[in-house]
């Protein structure tokens, strides 16, 4: 695995409590709202909060990725963030709908 | 307010991220599952985890109460825990259904 290929949990490894924790922080929830409209580059993501330090943003992304909420994949020279919407809807029906409404 | 009357947030003060945080811990989520079947005395609650120290249990209850998830009210010589189901369903439609299913 190349160093830019980050690890993502498989759908059946995703824990409900980890997803709830990932979404329990206002800055992380805002990122999830942003990517719920479609994939975003890392550069675009967090645009509603431009004062966010890069290291803080990296940590928010790591929590969201490790909880199974987003995919963070290489895309050209940058990275692309995608909400794992279909997988999460299958594993936890109605959860994202109720949180992102 | 008597010392045994604990504070509870009003329904319109309840924050989604606080509710998600309260439910993001396996021990707290288990308590919520227990009270989702009906009010329980403090003594009955947490019965699925009898090894839980009393101080830990008190703290779990405090987080759930302060987030607006449960009511913790005096009941005779003990205390009674109630899930704020109707209020939460009104404020965050579908959320508890998706988490407790």
N, CA and C atoms of all chains as a GROMACS GRO file, in nm:
protein
  606
    1UNK      N    1   0.084  -0.118   0.000
    1UNK     CA    2   0.000   0.000   0.000
    1UNK      C    3   0.089   0.124   0.000
    2UNK      N    4   0.068   0.210  -0.094
    2UNK     CA    5   0.146   0.334  -0.100
    2UNK      C    6   0.112   0.420   0.021
    3UNK      N    7   0.206   0.507   0.060
    3UNK     CA    8   0.186   0.585   0.181
    3UNK      C    9   0.065   0.677   0.172
    4UNK      N   10   0.027   0.712   0.049
    4UNK     CA   11  -0.089   0.802   0.037
    4UNK      C   12  -0.221   0.727   0.037
    5UNK      N   13  -0.213   0.591   0.038
    5UNK     CA   14  -0.336   0.513   0.052
    5UNK      C   15  -0.365   0.491   0.199
    6UNK      N   16  -0.454   0.569   0.253
    6UNK     CA   17  -0.487   0.560   0.395
    6UNK      C   18  -0.580   0.442   0.419
    7UNK      N   19  -0.578   0.391   0.542
    7UNK     CA   20  -0.665   0.278   0.576
    7UNK      C   21  -0.808   0.323   0.603
    8UNK      N   22  -0.900   0.241   0.558
    8UNK     CA   23  -1.042   0.265   0.583
    8UNK      C   24  -1.105   0.137   0.638
    9UNK      N   25  -1.188   0.148   0.742
    9UNK     CA   26  -1.251   0.027   0.792
    9UNK      C   27  -1.351  -0.028   0.690
   10UNK      N   28  -1.362  -0.162   0.687
   10UNK     CA   29  -1.465  -0.223   0.602
   10UNK      C   30  -1.602  -0.192   0.663
   11UNK      N   31  -1.704  -0.198   0.580
   11UNK     CA   32  -1.839  -0.161   0.625
   11UNK      C   33  -1.882  -0.240   0.750
   12UNK      N   34  -1.847  -0.369   0.755
   12UNK     CA   35  -1.893  -0.449   0.868
   12UNK      C   36  -1.806  -0.431   0.994
   13UNK      N   37  -1.701  -0.350   0.982
   13UNK     CA   38  -1.620  -0.317   1.099
   13UNK      C   39  -1.662  -0.184   1.161
   14UNK      N   40  -1.751  -0.113   1.093
   14UNK     CA   41  -1.789   0.020   1.141
   14UNK      C   42  -1.882   0.006   1.262
   15UNK      N   43  -1.843   0.073   1.372
   15UNK     CA   44  -1.922   0.067   1.496
   15UNK      C   45  -2.012   0.190   1.508
   16UNK      N   46  -2.136   0.166   1.549
   16UNK     CA   47  -2.230   0.277   1.567
   16UNK      C   48  -2.174   0.384   1.661
   17UNK      N   49  -2.117   0.342   1.774
   17UNK     CA   50  -2.068   0.441   1.871
   17UNK      C   51  -1.953   0.524   1.812
   18UNK      N   52  -1.870   0.464   1.727
   18UNK     CA   53  -1.761   0.540   1.664
   18UNK      C   54  -1.818   0.644   1.566
   19UNK      N   55  -1.922   0.606   1.493
   19UNK     CA   56  -1.985   0.700   1.399
   19UNK      C   57  -2.048   0.815   1.478
   20UNK      N   58  -2.118   0.784   1.586
   20UNK     CA   59  -2.182   0.888   1.668
   20UNK      C   60  -2.076   0.981   1.726
   21UNK      N   61  -1.964   0.922   1.771
   21UNK     CA   62  -1.856   1.007   1.825
   21UNK      C   63  -1.801   1.098   1.716
   22UNK      N   64  -1.777   1.043   1.598
   22UNK     CA   65  -1.723   1.123   1.488
   22UNK      C   66  -1.814   1.242   1.455
   23UNK      N   67  -1.945   1.222   1.467
   23UNK     CA   68  -2.041   1.326   1.432
   23UNK      C   69  -2.076   1.417   1.549
   24UNK      N   70  -2.018   1.390   1.667
   24UNK     CA   71  -2.056   1.464   1.788
   24UNK      C   72  -1.978   1.594   1.807
   25UNK      N   73  -1.889   1.623   1.715
   25UNK     CA   74  -1.811   1.748   1.724
   25UNK      C   75  -1.862   1.843   1.615
   26UNK      N   76  -1.894   1.968   1.653
   26UNK     CA   77  -1.950   2.062   1.554
   26UNK      C   78  -1.864   2.079   1.428
   27UNK      N   79  -1.731   2.085   1.443
   27UNK     CA   80  -1.645   2.104   1.325
   27UNK      C   81  -1.647   1.980   1.236
   28UNK      N   82  -1.648   1.861   1.298
   28UNK     CA   83  -1.654   1.738   1.217
   28UNK      C   84  -1.790   1.724   1.150
   29UNK      N   85  -1.896   1.759   1.224
   29UNK     CA   86  -2.030   1.748   1.165
   29UNK      C   87  -2.044   1.844   1.047
   30UNK      N   88  -1.981   1.961   1.057
   30UNK     CA   89  -1.989   2.058   0.948
   30UNK      C   90  -1.919   2.002   0.822
   31UNK      N   91  -1.806   1.936   0.841
   31UNK     CA   92  -1.737   1.875   0.727
   31UNK      C   93  -1.825   1.768   0.662
   32UNK      N   94  -1.892   1.690   0.746
   32UNK     CA   95  -1.981   1.585   0.693
   32UNK      C   96  -2.097   1.647   0.616
   33UNK      N   97  -2.150   1.759   0.666
   33UNK     CA   98  -2.256   1.829   0.592
   33UNK      C   99  -2.204   1.875   0.456
   34UNK      N  100  -2.079   1.925   0.454
   34UNK     CA  101  -2.021   1.972   0.327
   34UNK      C  102  -2.007   1.857   0.226
   35UNK      N  103  -1.952   1.744   0.271
   35UNK     CA  104  -1.931   1.634   0.177
   35UNK      C  105  -2.060   1.558   0.146
   36UNK      N  106  -2.166   1.584   0.222
   36UNK     CA  107  -2.292   1.516   0.193
   36UNK      C  108  -2.352   1.565   0.061
   37UNK      N  109  -2.306   1.680   0.014
   37UNK     CA  110  -2.355   1.734  -0.113
   37UNK      C  111  -2.276   1.676  -0.231
   38UNK      N  112  -2.168   1.602  -0.203
   38UNK     CA  113  -2.086   1.545  -0.310
   38UNK      C  114  -1.940   1.550  -0.270
   39UNK      N  115  -1.855   1.469  -0.336
   39UNK     CA  116  -1.713   1.464  -0.300
   39UNK      C  117  -1.649   1.603  -0.308
   40UNK      N  118  -1.554   1.626  -0.220
   40UNK     CA  119  -1.482   1.753  -0.218
   40UNK      C  120  -1.333   1.726  -0.211
   41UNK      N  121  -1.254   1.818  -0.266
   41UNK     CA  122  -1.110   1.808  -0.244
   41UNK      C  123  -1.081   1.853  -0.102
   42UNK      N  124  -0.970   1.806  -0.047
   42UNK     CA  125  -0.928   1.848   0.086
   42UNK      C  126  -0.922   2.000   0.093
   43UNK      N  127  -0.876   2.063  -0.017
   43UNK     CA  128  -0.861   2.209  -0.019
   43UNK      C  129  -0.997   2.278  -0.006
   44UNK      N  130  -1.100   2.222  -0.074
   44UNK     CA  131  -1.233   2.284  -0.069
   44UNK      C  132  -1.300   2.261   0.066
   45UNK      N  133  -1.272   2.144   0.123
   45UNK     CA  134  -1.340   2.102   0.244
   45UNK      C  135  -1.298   2.190   0.362
   46UNK      N  136  -1.395   2.224   0.446
   46UNK     CA  137  -1.366   2.311   0.560
   46UNK      C  138  -1.365   2.457   0.519
   47UNK      N  139  -1.413   2.484   0.398
   47UNK     CA  140  -1.412   2.622   0.346
   47UNK      C  141  -1.500   2.714   0.428
   48UNK      N  142  -1.600   2.656   0.497
   48UNK     CA  143  -1.688   2.739   0.580
   48UNK      C  144  -1.615   2.785   0.707
   49UNK      N  145  -1.496   2.727   0.730
   49UNK     CA  146  -1.420   2.762   0.849
   49UNK      C  147  -1.274   2.781   0.811
   50UNK      N  148  -1.244   2.888   0.734
   50UNK     CA  149  -1.110   2.904   0.677
   50UNK      C  150  -1.001   2.925   0.782
   51UNK      N  151  -1.041   2.960   0.905
   51UNK     CA  152  -0.941   2.985   1.010
   51UNK      C  153  -0.891   2.855   1.074
   52UNK      N  154  -0.950   2.742   1.032
   52UNK     CA  155  -0.913   2.613   1.089
   52UNK      C  156  -0.766   2.581   1.057
   53UNK      N  157  -0.680   2.562   1.160
   53UNK     CA  158  -0.540   2.527   1.131
   53UNK      C  159  -0.534   2.394   1.054
   54UNK      N  160  -0.432   2.383   0.969
   54UNK     CA  161  -0.420   2.263   0.885
   54UNK      C  162  -0.407   2.136   0.970
   55UNK      N  163  -0.335   2.146   1.081
   55UNK     CA  164  -0.316   2.026   1.164
   55UNK      C  165  -0.448   1.984   1.229
   56UNK      N  166  -0.529   2.083   1.267
   56UNK     CA  167  -0.660   2.052   1.326
   56UNK      C  168  -0.748   1.985   1.221
   57UNK      N  169  -0.745   2.041   1.100
   57UNK     CA  170  -0.826   1.985   0.991
   57UNK      C  171  -0.783   1.841   0.962
   58UNK      N  172  -0.653   1.816   0.960
   58UNK     CA  173  -0.603   1.680   0.936
   58UNK      C  174  -0.655   1.585   1.043
   59UNK      N  175  -0.659   1.633   1.168
   59UNK     CA  176  -0.705   1.545   1.275
   59UNK      C  177  -0.855   1.518   1.264
   60UNK      N  178  -0.932   1.620   1.230
   60UNK     CA  179  -1.077   1.600   1.211
   60UNK      C  180  -1.101   1.495   1.103
   61UNK      N  181  -1.025   1.506   0.994
   61UNK     CA  182  -1.040   1.412   0.882
   61UNK      C  183  -1.005   1.270   0.923
   62UNK      N  184  -0.901   1.259   1.007
   62UNK     CA  185  -0.856   1.126   1.052
   62UNK      C  186  -0.966   1.060   1.136
   63UNK      N  187  -1.027   1.136   1.227
   63UNK     CA  188  -1.134   1.079   1.310
   63UNK      C  189  -1.251   1.034   1.223
   64UNK      N  190  -1.287   1.116   1.125
   64UNK     CA  191  -1.399   1.081   1.036
   64UNK      C  192  -1.366   0.958   0.951
   65UNK      N  193  -1.243   0.950   0.904
   65UNK     CA  194  -1.203   0.834   0.821
   65UNK      C  195  -1.198   0.707   0.904
   66UNK      N  196  -1.136   0.714   1.022
   66UNK     CA  197  -1.120   0.594   1.104
   66UNK      C  198  -1.254   0.542   1.157
   67UNK      N  199  -1.351   0.633   1.172
   67UNK     CA  200  -1.485   0.590   1.216
   67UNK      C  201  -1.566   0.530   1.102
   68UNK      N  202  -1.515   0.545   0.979
   68UNK     CA  203  -1.585   0.489   0.863
   68UNK      C  204  -1.685   0.586   0.801
   69UNK      N  205  -1.676   0.714   0.837
   69UNK     CA  206  -1.773   0.811   0.788
   69UNK      C  207  -1.736   0.865   0.650
   70UNK      N  208  -1.606   0.890   0.629
   70UNK     CA  209  -1.564   0.942   0.498
   70UNK      C  210  -1.451   0.855   0.439
   71UNK      N  211  -1.442   0.860   0.307
   71UNK     CA  212  -1.323   0.806   0.239
   71UNK      C  213  -1.233   0.923   0.205
   72UNK      N  214  -1.102   0.902   0.221
   72UNK     CA  215  -1.003   1.006   0.193
   72UNK      C  216  -0.903   0.942   0.098
   73UNK      N  217  -0.916   0.976  -0.030
   73UNK     CA  218  -0.838   0.906  -0.133
   73UNK      C  219  -0.756   1.001  -0.219
   74UNK      N  220  -0.643   0.951  -0.269
   74UNK     CA  221  -0.561   1.036  -0.356
   74UNK      C  222  -0.638   1.070  -0.484
   75UNK      N  223  -0.619   1.193  -0.531
   75UNK     CA  224  -0.689   1.240  -0.651
   75UNK      C  225  -0.595   1.338  -0.719
   76UNK      N  226  -0.521   1.288  -0.819
   76UNK     CA  227  -0.420   1.373  -0.881
   76UNK      C  228  -0.315   1.410  -0.778
   77UNK      N  229  -0.286   1.539  -0.766
   77UNK     CA  230  -0.185   1.583  -0.668
   77UNK      C  231  -0.247   1.606  -0.531
   78UNK      N  232  -0.380   1.606  -0.524
   78UNK     CA  233  -0.445   1.633  -0.396
   78UNK      C  234  -0.513   1.510  -0.340
   79UNK      N  235  -0.613   1.532  -0.258
   79UNK     CA  236  -0.689   1.424  -0.199
   79UNK      C  237  -0.838   1.458  -0.212
   80UNK      N  238  -0.918   1.353  -0.221
   80UNK     CA  239  -1.062   1.374  -0.235
   80UNK      C  240  -1.135   1.307  -0.120
   81UNK      N  241  -1.230   1.379  -0.062
   81UNK     CA  242  -1.311   1.329   0.049
   81UNK      C  243  -1.450   1.293  -0.001
   82UNK      N  244  -1.495   1.174   0.037
   82UNK     CA  245  -1.628   1.128  -0.003
   82UNK      C  246  -1.701   1.074   0.118
   83UNK      N  247  -1.826   1.113   0.136
   83UNK     CA  248  -1.909   1.057   0.243
   83UNK      C  249  -1.945   0.913   0.205
   84UNK      N  250  -1.930   0.818   0.300
   84UNK     CA  251  -1.962   0.677   0.270
   84UNK      C  252  -2.114   0.655   0.287
   85UNK      N  253  -2.188   0.735   0.216
   85UNK     CA  254  -2.333   0.744   0.233
   85UNK      C  255  -2.407   0.610   0.215
   86UNK      N  256  -2.383   0.545   0.101
   86UNK     CA  257  -2.458   0.421   0.074
   86UNK      C  258  -2.426   0.313   0.175
   87UNK      N  259  -2.298   0.300   0.210
   87UNK     CA  260  -2.257   0.198   0.307
   87UNK      C  261  -2.317   0.227   0.445
   88UNK      N  262  -2.311   0.354   0.486
   88UNK     CA  263  -2.365   0.391   0.618
   88UNK      C  264  -2.517   0.374   0.620
   89UNK      N  265  -2.583   0.408   0.509
   89UNK     CA  266  -2.729   0.392   0.503
   89UNK      C  267  -2.768   0.245   0.513
   90UNK      N  268  -2.682   0.160   0.456
   90UNK     CA  269  -2.712   0.016   0.460
   90UNK      C  270  -2.692  -0.038   0.602
   91UNK      N  271  -2.582   0.006   0.665
   91UNK     CA  272  -2.550  -0.048   0.798
   91UNK      C  273  -2.635   0.016   0.908
   92UNK      N  274  -2.661   0.146   0.898
   92UNK     CA  275  -2.738   0.218   1.002
   92UNK      C  276  -2.852   0.295   0.934
   93UNK      N  277  -2.957   0.223   0.891
   93UNK     CA  278  -3.064   0.288   0.814
   93UNK      C  279  -3.125   0.408   0.887
   94UNK      N  280  -3.134   0.517   0.815
   94UNK     CA  281  -3.200   0.636   0.869
   94UNK      C  282  -3.110   0.726   0.953
   95UNK      N  283  -2.992   0.677   0.990
   95UNK     CA  284  -2.907   0.756   1.081
   95UNK      C  285  -2.861   0.888   1.017
   96UNK      N  286  -2.797   0.878   0.902
   96UNK     CA  287  -2.749   1.002   0.839
   96UNK      C  288  -2.864   1.094   0.800
   97UNK      N  289  -2.973   1.036   0.752
   97UNK     CA  290  -3.090   1.118   0.718
   97UNK      C  291  -3.134   1.202   0.837
   98UNK      N  292  -3.139   1.139   0.956
   98UNK     CA  293  -3.190   1.211   1.073
   98UNK      C  294  -3.090   1.316   1.122
   99UNK      N  295  -2.961   1.289   1.101
   99UNK     CA  296  -2.859   1.383   1.149
   99UNK      C  297  -2.838   1.499   1.052
  100UNK      N  298  -2.844   1.470   0.922
  100UNK     CA  299  -2.813   1.573   0.822
  100UNK      C  300  -2.936   1.648   0.774
  101UNK      N  301  -3.054   1.614   0.821
  101UNK     CA  302  -3.177   1.679   0.770
  101UNK      C  303  -3.173   1.829   0.796
  102UNK      N  304  -3.490   2.535   4.443
  102UNK     CA  305  -3.482   2.398   4.393
  102UNK      C  306  -3.412   2.310   4.498
  103UNK      N  307  -3.476   2.205   4.537
  103UNK     CA  308  -3.415   2.114   4.635
  103UNK      C  309  -3.292   2.049   4.573
  104UNK      N  310  -3.200   2.006   4.657
  104UNK     CA  311  -3.073   1.954   4.607
  104UNK      C  312  -3.093   1.826   4.522
  105UNK      N  313  -3.205   1.756   4.548
  105UNK     CA  314  -3.226   1.634   4.469
  105UNK      C  315  -3.295   1.662   4.336
  106UNK      N  316  -3.335   1.790   4.314
  106UNK     CA  317  -3.391   1.826   4.184
  106UNK      C  318  -3.277   1.868   4.092
  107UNK      N  319  -3.236   1.779   4.006
  107UNK     CA  320  -3.124   1.808   3.916
  107UNK      C  321  -3.172   1.893   3.799
  108UNK      N  322  -3.079   1.965   3.738
  108UNK     CA  323  -3.116   2.049   3.624
  108UNK      C  324  -3.125   1.967   3.496
  109UNK      N  325  -3.223   2.004   3.415
  109UNK     CA  326  -3.242   1.941   3.284
  109UNK      C  327  -3.255   2.050   3.179
  110UNK      N  328  -3.186   2.038   3.065
  110UNK     CA  329  -3.202   2.140   2.961
  110UNK      C  330  -3.344   2.137   2.904
  111UNK      N  331  -3.394   2.255   2.867
  111UNK     CA  332  -3.523   2.261   2.798
  111UNK      C  333  -3.504   2.201   2.658
  112UNK      N  334  -3.614   2.157   2.600
  112UNK     CA  335  -3.607   2.088   2.471
  112UNK      C  336  -3.536   2.174   2.364
  113UNK      N  337  -3.562   2.305   2.364
  113UNK     CA  338  -3.503   2.389   2.259
  113UNK      C  339  -3.356   2.426   2.289
  114UNK      N  340  -3.306   2.382   2.403
  114UNK     CA  341  -3.164   2.403   2.436
  114UNK      C  342  -3.081   2.280   2.401
  115UNK      N  343  -3.148   2.171   2.366
  115UNK     CA  344  -3.076   2.046   2.341
  115UNK      C  345  -3.002   2.054   2.207
  116UNK      N  346  -2.872   2.028   2.210
  116UNK     CA  347  -2.790   2.036   2.088
  116UNK      C  348  -2.769   1.897   2.030
  117UNK      N  349  -2.782   1.887   1.898
  117UNK     CA  350  -2.762   1.759   1.830
  117UNK      C  351  -2.626   1.698   1.864
  118UNK      N  352  -2.521   1.779   1.860
  118UNK     CA  353  -2.387   1.723   1.884
  118UNK      C  354  -2.374   1.671   2.029
  119UNK      N  355  -2.442   1.736   2.124
  119UNK     CA  356  -2.437   1.686   2.262
  119UNK      C  357  -2.508   1.551   2.274
  120UNK      N  358  -2.621   1.538   2.204
  120UNK     CA  359  -2.695   1.411   2.206
  120UNK      C  360  -2.609   1.301   2.144
  121UNK      N  361  -2.546   1.332   2.030
  121UNK     CA  362  -2.462   1.232   1.963
  121UNK      C  363  -2.345   1.193   2.053
  122UNK      N  364  -2.286   1.292   2.121
  122UNK     CA  365  -2.175   1.260   2.211
  122UNK      C  366  -2.224   1.169   2.325
  123UNK      N  367  -2.339   1.203   2.382
  123UNK     CA  368  -2.392   1.123   2.493
  123UNK      C  369  -2.414   0.977   2.451
  124UNK      N  370  -2.454   0.957   2.326
  124UNK     CA  371  -2.483   0.822   2.278
  124UNK      C  372  -2.361   0.752   2.219
  125UNK      N  373  -2.246   0.820   2.215
  125UNK     CA  374  -2.127   0.766   2.148
  125UNK      C  375  -2.043   0.675   2.237
  126UNK      N  376  -2.086   0.657   2.361
  126UNK     CA  377  -2.013   0.569   2.452
  126UNK      C  378  -2.094   0.441   2.473
  127UNK      N  379  -2.031   0.323   2.457
  127UNK     CA  380  -2.108   0.198   2.467
  127UNK      C  381  -2.186   0.183   2.598
  128UNK      N  382  -2.126   0.224   2.711
  128UNK     CA  383  -2.196   0.208   2.840
  128UNK      C  384  -2.315   0.304   2.848
  129UNK      N  385  -2.298   0.426   2.796
  129UNK     CA  386  -2.411   0.520   2.799
  129UNK      C  387  -2.521   0.475   2.703
  130UNK      N  388  -2.480   0.426   2.586
  130UNK     CA  389  -2.580   0.380   2.488
  130UNK      C  390  -2.659   0.262   2.546
  131UNK      N  391  -2.592   0.176   2.620
  131UNK     CA  392  -2.660   0.061   2.680
  131UNK      C  393  -2.766   0.108   2.781
  132UNK      N  394  -2.733   0.210   2.859
  132UNK     CA  395  -2.831   0.264   2.955
  132UNK      C  396  -2.952   0.321   2.880
  133UNK      N  397  -2.926   0.389   2.770
  133UNK     CA  398  -3.035   0.446   2.691
  133UNK      C  399  -3.122   0.334   2.634
  134UNK      N  400  -3.059   0.226   2.589
  134UNK     CA  401  -3.138   0.111   2.541
  134UNK      C  402  -3.226   0.057   2.653
  135UNK      N  403  -3.171   0.049   2.773
  135UNK     CA  404  -3.248  -0.002   2.887
  135UNK      C  405  -3.370   0.087   2.915
  136UNK      N  406  -3.348   0.219   2.923
  136UNK     CA  407  -3.461   0.307   2.957
  136UNK      C  408  -3.555   0.329   2.839
  137UNK      N  409  -3.514   0.288   2.719
  137UNK     CA  410  -3.604   0.304   2.604
  137UNK      C  411  -3.725   0.212   2.617
  138UNK      N  412  -3.716   0.109   2.701
  138UNK     CA  413  -3.827   0.016   2.723
  138UNK      C  414  -3.924   0.069   2.828
  139UNK      N  415  -3.886   0.177   2.896
  139UNK     CA  416  -3.971   0.233   3.001
  139UNK      C  417  -3.885   0.287   3.114
  140UNK      N  418  -3.942   0.374   3.200
  140UNK     CA  419  -3.864   0.432   3.310
  140UNK      C  420  -3.806   0.323   3.400
  141UNK      N  421  -3.689   0.351   3.454
  141UNK     CA  422  -3.622   0.257   3.543
  141UNK      C  423  -3.574   0.332   3.667
  142UNK      N  424  -3.568   0.262   3.778
  142UNK     CA  425  -3.504   0.321   3.895
  142UNK      C  426  -3.353   0.321   3.872
  143UNK      N  427  -3.282   0.411   3.939
  143UNK     CA  428  -3.137   0.414   3.930
  143UNK      C  429  -3.080   0.276   3.966
  144UNK      N  430  -3.139   0.210   4.063
  144UNK     CA  431  -3.090   0.080   4.107
  144UNK      C  432  -3.103  -0.026   3.997
  145UNK      N  433  -3.214  -0.021   3.922
  145UNK     CA  434  -3.236  -0.120   3.815
  145UNK      C  435  -3.146  -0.091   3.696
  146UNK      N  436  -3.125   0.038   3.672
  146UNK     CA  437  -3.053   0.081   3.553
  146UNK      C  438  -2.906   0.038   3.560
  147UNK      N  439  -2.852  -0.006   3.448
  147UNK     CA  440  -2.715  -0.054   3.446
  147UNK      C  441  -2.704  -0.198   3.493
  148UNK      N  442  -2.821  -0.264   3.506
  148UNK     CA  443  -2.821  -0.401   3.558
  148UNK      C  444  -2.748  -0.499   3.465
  149UNK      N  445  -2.739  -0.461   3.337
  149UNK     CA  446  -2.668  -0.548   3.243
  149UNK      C  447  -2.517  -0.540   3.265
  150UNK      N  448  -2.475  -0.444   3.347
  150UNK     CA  449  -2.332  -0.426   3.372
  150UNK      C  450  -2.310  -0.407   3.523
  151UNK      N  451  -2.335  -0.512   3.603
  151UNK     CA  452  -2.334  -0.496   3.749
  151UNK      C  453  -2.198  -0.459   3.806
  152UNK      N  454  -2.092  -0.477   3.727
  152UNK     CA  455  -1.958  -0.445   3.777
  152UNK      C  456  -1.927  -0.296   3.768
  153UNK      N  457  -2.020  -0.220   3.710
  153UNK     CA  458  -1.998  -0.076   3.692
  153UNK      C  459  -1.988  -0.007   3.828
  154UNK      N  460  -1.874   0.060   3.857
  154UNK     CA  461  -1.864   0.131   3.986
  154UNK      C  462  -1.971   0.240   3.996
  155UNK      N  463  -2.018   0.265   4.119
  155UNK     CA  464  -2.125   0.361   4.139
  155UNK      C  465  -2.088   0.501   4.088
  156UNK      N  466  -1.961   0.540   4.109
  156UNK     CA  467  -1.919   0.674   4.065
  156UNK      C  468  -1.920   0.685   3.913
  157UNK      N  469  -1.882   0.576   3.846
  157UNK     CA  470  -1.884   0.574   3.699
  157UNK      C  471  -2.028   0.586   3.650
  158UNK      N  472  -2.116   0.508   3.714
  158UNK     CA  473  -2.257   0.511   3.676
  158UNK      C  474  -2.315   0.652   3.695
  159UNK      N  475  -2.282   0.716   3.806
  159UNK     CA  476  -2.329   0.852   3.830
  159UNK      C  477  -2.283   0.946   3.720
  160UNK      N  478  -2.158   0.928   3.677
  160UNK     CA  479  -2.106   1.017   3.573
  160UNK      C  480  -2.175   0.991   3.439
  161UNK      N  481  -2.198   0.865   3.405
  161UNK     CA  482  -2.268   0.831   3.281
  161UNK      C  483  -2.407   0.897   3.281
  162UNK      N  484  -2.475   0.889   3.395
  162UNK     CA  485  -2.610   0.946   3.408
  162UNK      C  486  -2.607   1.098   3.392
  163UNK      N  487  -2.501   1.159   3.447
  163UNK     CA  488  -2.488   1.305   3.440
  163UNK      C  489  -2.472   1.350   3.294
  164UNK      N  490  -2.388   1.279   3.219
  164UNK     CA  491  -2.367   1.316   3.078
  164UNK      C  492  -2.499   1.302   3.001
  165UNK      N  493  -2.571   1.194   3.027
  165UNK     CA  494  -2.698   1.170   2.956
  165UNK      C  495  -2.802   1.277   2.993
  166UNK      N  496  -2.806   1.314   3.120
  166UNK     CA  497  -2.903   1.416   3.166
  166UNK      C  498  -2.868   1.553   3.108
  167UNK      N  499  -2.741   1.590   3.118
  167UNK     CA  500  -2.701   1.724   3.072
  167UNK      C  501  -2.715   1.740   2.920
  168UNK      N  502  -2.706   1.629   2.847
  168UNK     CA  503  -2.724   1.634   2.701
  168UNK      C  504  -2.872   1.641   2.664
  169UNK      N  505  -2.960   1.616   2.763
  169UNK     CA  506  -3.104   1.620   2.735
  169UNK      C  507  -3.161   1.486   2.694
  170UNK      N  508  -3.085   1.378   2.713
  170UNK     CA  509  -3.130   1.246   2.668
  170UNK      C  510  -3.222   1.180   2.770
  171UNK      N  511  -3.191   1.194   2.899
  171UNK     CA  512  -3.276   1.131   3.002
  171UNK      C  513  -3.317   1.235   3.107
  172UNK      N  514  -3.431   1.206   3.171
  172UNK     CA  515  -3.468   1.280   3.292
  172UNK      C  516  -3.430   1.193   3.411
  173UNK      N  517  -3.378   1.258   3.515
  173UNK     CA  518  -3.337   1.189   3.637
  173UNK      C  519  -3.409   1.260   3.752
  174UNK      N  520  -3.516   1.197   3.800
  174UNK     CA  521  -3.603   1.264   3.896
  174UNK      C  522  -3.622   1.184   4.024
  175UNK      N  523  -3.644   1.256   4.134
  175UNK     CA  524  -3.667   1.185   4.260
  175UNK      C  525  -3.795   1.102   4.251
  176UNK      N  526  -3.792   0.986   4.314
  176UNK     CA  527  -3.907   0.894   4.312
  176UNK      C  528  -3.903   0.818   4.444
  177UNK      N  529  -3.982   0.866   4.540
  177UNK     CA  530  -3.976   0.806   4.674
  177UNK      C  531  -3.838   0.828   4.731
  178UNK      N  532  -3.777   0.723   4.779
  178UNK     CA  533  -3.643   0.737   4.837
  178UNK      C  534  -3.533   0.725   4.732
  179UNK      N  535  -3.572   0.682   4.613
  179UNK     CA  536  -3.471   0.664   4.509
  179UNK      C  537  -3.483   0.768   4.399
  180UNK      N  538  -3.437   0.731   4.282
  180UNK     CA  539  -3.446   0.821   4.167
  180UNK      C  540  -3.495   0.740   4.048
  181UNK      N  541  -3.565   0.809   3.957
  181UNK     CA  542  -3.618   0.740   3.840
  181UNK      C  543  -3.562   0.802   3.714
  182UNK      N  544  -3.521   0.716   3.622
  182UNK     CA  545  -3.465   0.760   3.494
  182UNK      C  546  -3.567   0.738   3.383
  183UNK      N  547  -3.586   0.842   3.300
  183UNK     CA  548  -3.681   0.833   3.190
  183UNK      C  549  -3.616   0.886   3.064
  184UNK      N  550  -3.629   0.812   2.954
  184UNK     CA  551  -3.580   0.861   2.825
  184UNK      C  552  -3.671   0.975   2.780
  185UNK      N  553  -3.613   1.085   2.732
  185UNK     CA  554  -3.694   1.199   2.685
  185UNK      C  555  -3.736   1.174   2.540
  186UNK      N  556  -3.798   1.062   2.521
  186UNK     CA  557  -3.828   1.012   2.387
  186UNK      C  558  -3.912   1.108   2.300
  187UNK      N  559  -4.026   1.150   2.354
  187UNK     CA  560  -4.114   1.235   2.271
  187UNK      C  561  -4.048   1.367   2.235
  188UNK      N  562  -3.980   1.427   2.332
  188UNK     CA  563  -3.913   1.555   2.306
  188UNK      C  564  -3.802   1.538   2.203
  189UNK      N  565  -3.723   1.431   2.218
  189UNK     CA  566  -3.613   1.408   2.124
  189UNK      C  567  -3.666   1.376   1.985
  190UNK      N  568  -3.775   1.298   1.980
  190UNK     CA  569  -3.834   1.265   1.849
  190UNK      C  570  -3.886   1.391   1.780
  191UNK      N  571  -3.935   1.485   1.860
  191UNK     CA  572  -3.987   1.608   1.801
  191UNK      C  573  -3.872   1.695   1.750
  192UNK      N  574  -3.766   1.702   1.829
  192UNK     CA  575  -3.654   1.791   1.792
  192UNK      C  576  -3.564   1.729   1.685
  193UNK      N  577  -3.541   1.598   1.693
  193UNK     CA  578  -3.452   1.528   1.598
  193UNK      C  579  -3.524   1.407   1.540
  194UNK      N  580  -3.621   1.430   1.450
  194UNK     CA  581  -3.705   1.319   1.401
  194UNK      C  582  -3.620   1.205   1.344
  195UNK      N  583  -3.652   1.085   1.389
  195UNK     CA  584  -3.588   0.965   1.334
  195UNK      C  585  -3.455   0.929   1.397
  196UNK      N  586  -3.398   1.020   1.476
  196UNK     CA  587  -3.264   0.995   1.530
  196UNK      C  588  -3.263   0.875   1.627
  197UNK      N  589  -3.347   0.879   1.728
  197UNK     CA  590  -3.346   0.768   1.824
  197UNK      C  591  -3.390   0.638   1.758
  198UNK      N  592  -3.487   0.645   1.668
  198UNK     CA  593  -3.530   0.524   1.597
  198UNK      C  594  -3.412   0.458   1.527
  199UNK      N  595  -3.330   0.539   1.460
  199UNK     CA  596  -3.220   0.482   1.382
  199UNK      C  597  -3.110   0.427   1.474
  200UNK      N  598  -3.093   0.489   1.590
  200UNK     CA  599  -2.986   0.446   1.681
  200UNK      C  600  -3.028   0.326   1.765
  201UNK      N  601  -3.155   0.323   1.807
  201UNK     CA  602  -3.200   0.216   1.897
  201UNK      C  603  -3.260   0.097   1.824
  202UNK      N  604  -3.266   0.102   1.693
  202UNK     CA  605  -3.332  -0.008   1.619
  202UNK      C  606  -3.263  -0.140   1.644
   0.00000   0.00000   0.00000
